[in-house]
Amino acid sequence: MKNLIFIIVIVSALLFGSCEKVVTVGLDTAKPRLVIDATLACEKGIVLSTQKIKITTTAGYYSTEVPGVSGATVFVSCDNGNEFEFTETSQSGVYECAAFEAVLDANYTLTVNYNGQIFTATEQLKSVPVIDKIEQEIKPKIGGGGNTIDIKTFFTDPANQTDYYLIRVKTSRTAIPEYSSTDDTFFQGNQVFDFYRNEDLVAGDVVDVRLGRVSQRYQNYMKILASISGNNGGGPFSTPPATVRGNIENNSNPDNYALGYFSMLEVVYQSHTCTN
């Protein structure tokens, strides 16, 4: 029995003592890749708008900064012959076009020239339906302790065509916007609603909804990102298990591909103020 107690004491000392030791994990450093964030969201009914494209590079695991990329040549061309140059702003890695023209059903091609390499991607701009209405329902919280406010955003899907949607919801109760996506497989040509629940919502809170129509490939890309981020659990080593490739190709050197996505989407906005 004395031997057993002695062993327990020694093991306990080792365990609790190890909690105070700082362990530095050596990680392989991969060559930085270009990251192109080019989501051009054109508001329904507005032909000319200001659009921005952000270009950065990947950084080391322990880095606290995202390196912006300067000196790139960035433009987007439309198949109607128009071309829009994005000039670098005072913010490193941010490129802006102050008068970007939205043309429905047109194909747009992004071109980025950086360090002698050409990156391109093509997307089509499709029309999005309007938001019919936003409604709320007040229900008791599961387990008691007050009520919760459910938000339903209604819109009518156009008939006789395949549509893919991306819905973004912003509230003061969340640090970042929340996204959901759907397609019209089960509600072709009918009115449908997107459902949003946040148990922290109270009367007076404003819920901002953005409905956008996107391509099937972009919807799949967003679903993969959501799946990875949702399954990570927030641990210190919960990085994505694989690199998520977008639609941007390196025409000069295919192996040196860029991360990120070029997307064109028409969007509509509507806000709802929660009530009792």
ZISUL-V589890 format. One line per field, one symbol per residue. psi: psi as a letter, one per 40 degrees, with the letter a starting at -180 (. if undefined). burial: I if it has 24 or more other C-alpha atoms within 12 Angstrom, else O. Layout:
psi->???
burial->???
//
This chain:
psi->dddddddddddddddddddehhhhhhiihihiihhhgghhhhhhehdhihiihhhaiiiideieihhihieihhihiieeeihhhhihaehhehhiheghhhhieihihhhhhhfeihhiihiihiiiiihdihiihhiiiheafaiihhhhhhihhiifihihihhhhhieeidiihiiiiifdefheihiihhhhheehihdihhhhhhihiidddddddddddddddedeeidffiheihhhaehihedgddfiiiaihihhhiiiiihhii.
burial->OOOOOOOOOOOOOOOOOOOOOOOOOOOOOOOOIIIIIIIIIIIIOOOOOOIIIIIIIIOOOOOOOOOIIIOIIIIIIIOOOOOIIIIIOOOOIIIIIOOIIIIIOOIIIIIIIIOOOIIIIIIIIIIIIIIOIIIIIOOOOOOOOOOIIIIIIIIIIIOOOOIIIIIIIIIOOOOOOIIIIIIIOOOOOOOIIIIIIIIOIIOOOIIIIIIIIIIIIIIIIIOOIOOOOOOOOOOOOOOOOOOIIIIIIIOOOOOOIIIIIIIIIIIIIIIIOIOO
//
